[in-house]
Amino acid sequence: MQFLDQHVFITGGSSGIGLALARQVAGVGAHVSIVARDPAKLAVAHAAIREAQSGDAEIVTVPADVSVEDEILQALKTAEAVHGPVDILITSAGVARPGYFEEVPVSVFKHTMAVNYFGTLYPLKAVVPAMRQRGSGAVVLISSGAGLYGFFGYTPYAPSKFALRGLAEALRAELKPTGIGVTIVYPPDTDTPQLVEESLTKPVETKALTAGGGLWTADDVARVTLKAVQRGRFAVTPGFQITALAWLHSILAPMLNWSFDRTARQARAEKDKDSAKP
């Protein structure tokens, strides 16, 4: 799958990985449409994409909440009125609110699933039938390393990203004979505004577990993702750790549980020690 003159529709395209993807496909001649909730952020993203763009195709920006089906369907209609049918759908919109299970309200679990899972499902349901009819297209689901392993502190987030894995695997099987490519991406910790937001509520145990995992840039994640789409690859696992987790999860799980539990205990002990200081 190439990107020149293709209509690439990206949810969560105003920042982070979504914006990096939009800038890179615009740079190779794609016709780009992005969706996000904040009109001000969309305006800034529009300028950034325009700066990276090769050619002068209109950049469509549409404010919409992906968790509301009518809004994302209207956004698709708006984009397709300009660029025609979506050739490549990238679902990058997502939210994460880490915390201790007992302290996180049920409303956060519902909202996380609404954005991360249903916010992916709605546009997929809208564009896949037309792709099937044309016998071409690609869909790219942005999951997370937390879609491969349920990390401490991510009880609202990990299930939504695991759900994307199941959706992508089942969808790949159904769409294999149709000419539609399916790709799912499991980014590690990535330097994005969302990661900054997550840090505000991360338990100390979660911070300790993720401290040694390294930090990717959004541009690097976007780069490996687009290479995978071009090559028709299904799973994208940036970095050695995520690749090992994807390939060896069942074998590694007992050792990971032991190691992560120990790190969490140590972090908790440090927290308790600090709390006990006068």
N, C-alpha and C positions, 0 to 999 in steps of 0.2 A: 504494500500500500504506500503510495507516494502522496505528497501533500500539495503539490503545485495545482492551483485552481480548484482544490477540494474545499467544500464547505465544512469547516471544523467548528463544532458547537461545544463550548466548554462551560460547565457549571462551576461556580466558585472561581471564576476567572479574574477576579479583581485583585487577588493577592496570592502569595505563596506559590505552591506548585502549579496551580491553575493559571496564574499570570505568567509564570515562566514558560509553561507550555504554549500559551497564546502568543507570546513574543517570538518563540522559536519557530512555530509553524508559520506565523506571519512573515518571518524572515526568509522563508523558502517559498513564498508565493501562495500560501493558503488564503482562503476567504474566511475570516474569523468572526465568530459571534460569541460573546461572553455574557454570562448571567451571574448576578450577585444581588444581595439585598440593598446595599448602600449606594445610592446614586452618586454621592461625592467620591467614593472609592472607585466607582466605575469610570468616572470622568478622569481620574488620575491614571487608571489602568489604560484607558483609551489612548492617552498621550504616550504612555510607555510602549504600547503595542505599535502605535503609529511611527514612533522613533525607530523601532526594529524592523518595520515592514519593508518588504520588497514588492514594489508595485504600488498601485493607488486604489485598490479595492476598498470599498467602504468597510469600516469596522463597526459591527453592530453591537451595541451594549444595551442590555435590557434589565431593569431592576425587577427582581422576582424572588420569592421565597420558594426554594425547591421543595419544601415540605408541604406546600399547598398545590395540589394537582392542577387546579385551574390556572394558577399563576404560571407554572412551568410550561403548561400546554400553550398558553397565550404567548409566552416568550418564544417558544419554538415557531409559532405561526408568524410572529413579527420577524424573526431571523430568516425564515424560509421565504418570506415575501421579498427579501432583498437578495439573498444568495441562492435560492432554490433549495431542494431537499438536502438534508444533512447527510454528508458522506462519512464523516467521522464524529462520533459522539464521545466526549470525554467527561466523565462525572467526577469532578474534583471537589465539589462542595462538601464540607464536613464540619462537625463540631466535636469538641472533646472537653469534658468537665471531670477531671479526676477527683478522687476523694475516697474516704473510707465508706464502705458499703452502707453501714448503718446511718451515716450522716447525710448521704445524698438522697434528696427527695425523689419519689417515684416520678414526679414531673420531669426531672432531668433524664431519667431512663427513657421516658416516652418521647421527649424532644430529640434526644440523640438518635433514637431509632427512626424517628420521622424524617430527620435531615439526612442521616448517613445511609439508611437503607431505602426508605420510600422515596427520598429525593433522588436516588439513583434509579429506582424501579420506574417511576413515572415517565421520565424521558425515554428510557429504554422501550417501554411499551408503546410509546408514541412513534419512535423512528424505526424500530426493527421491521415492522410489516412492510414498509416502503423499501427498505434495504433488501429484504427477501424478494420482493417483486422485481427489483432491478438486478438482483444477483450479485450485488457488490456492497461494500461498506465495511466499517469497523467500529467497534464499541470498546471503550477503555474505561475500566472501573478502577478508581484509586482507593485501595484498601489501606493497610497499615501493617507494620510488623506485629501490632496487636491483633491482627486478623489471623496470625499464625500461632500465637501463644497468649494466653490470658494473664497479662502482667498485673502484679499487685497495684491496687488503686484504680484500675480501669474497668470496674464492673459495669458502668454504663456504656463505655466506649467499645470494649473488646467484642461483646456480642454483636454489635451493629456491624463491625468489620468482619467478624466470622461469617455473618449472614451474607455479606458481599462475596465471600469466597464460595459459599455454597451456590449462590445465584450464578456466579461466573462459570463455575465448573459445569453446572447443569445446562447453562445457556450455550457453552462451547460445544457440548455434545449435540445439542439440538441443531445448532447453526452450522456445524462443520460441513455438511453437504451443500450449503446454500451460497457460499462465496463471501460470507460475512465473517470477518476476523473478530475474535474476542481476546482481549488482553486484560489481565488484572495485575495491579502494581501493589507491592508491599513495601512502602518507603520506611526506612529507619527514621530516627529523630532527624528532623529537617528544620533548618533555620528559617522559620516562617512566623508571621504574627500569631498564628494559632498556637505554636509552641510556647511563645511568650505568655499567652493567655492561660495555657494549661499550667504553667509554672506557678500561677497564683494560688492554685488549689491542690497541687501535687502533695501527697503525703511524703514525709521524709524518707520512708522506705522506698517509694517510687523514685524519688530523686537519686537515692543511692544505687538503685538497680540500673538506672539509665545513664548514670554518670560516666561509665566506662565504654559506652557504646559508640562514641564518636558522633559527629554532627555533619550531616550532608547539607549542601546548598540546594535551594529549590531548582536552580539552573542545572545542576548535575543530575538530580532525579529526573527532571524533564528530558534531559539529553538521552539518558539510558532508556527512558520510556519510549521516546519517539523512534529510537533505533529498533527497539523490540517490535513496535507496530509496523515499521517498514519491513521487517523480516518475518512478520506473521507469528511471532512468539506469543505464547499464552501467558506465562507467569514471568513477572519482572521482579527480581529480588536484589535490589542494590546492596552491594557490599558483601563481604565474606560471612558475617554473622547472620544476616537475614537469609542468605543462600543456604547456609548450613541448617538453619532453623526450618526452612522450607523443605529441604531434602531429607533431613534426619530427625524430624520432630518426634516421631514415635519412639525412636531409639534414644534420643537425647532427653526426652521428657523427665525421666526419673532423676537424671543428673542435674538438669536445669532446676527442677523443683528443689532439690537438696541445696544447690548453690544459691538460688534466689532466696530461699527461706532463711539461709544463714545470713545473707546480706541484709535482709529485712530485719532480722533479730538484732544485728549489730547496730543498724541505723536507729532502731527503736530504743535500744539501750543507751545510745548517745543522746537521744532526745530526752529520755527520762533523767539521765545524769544532768543535762543542762537545766531541766525543769526543777531539779532538786537544789540547784545552787541558790544561795541566798541573794 
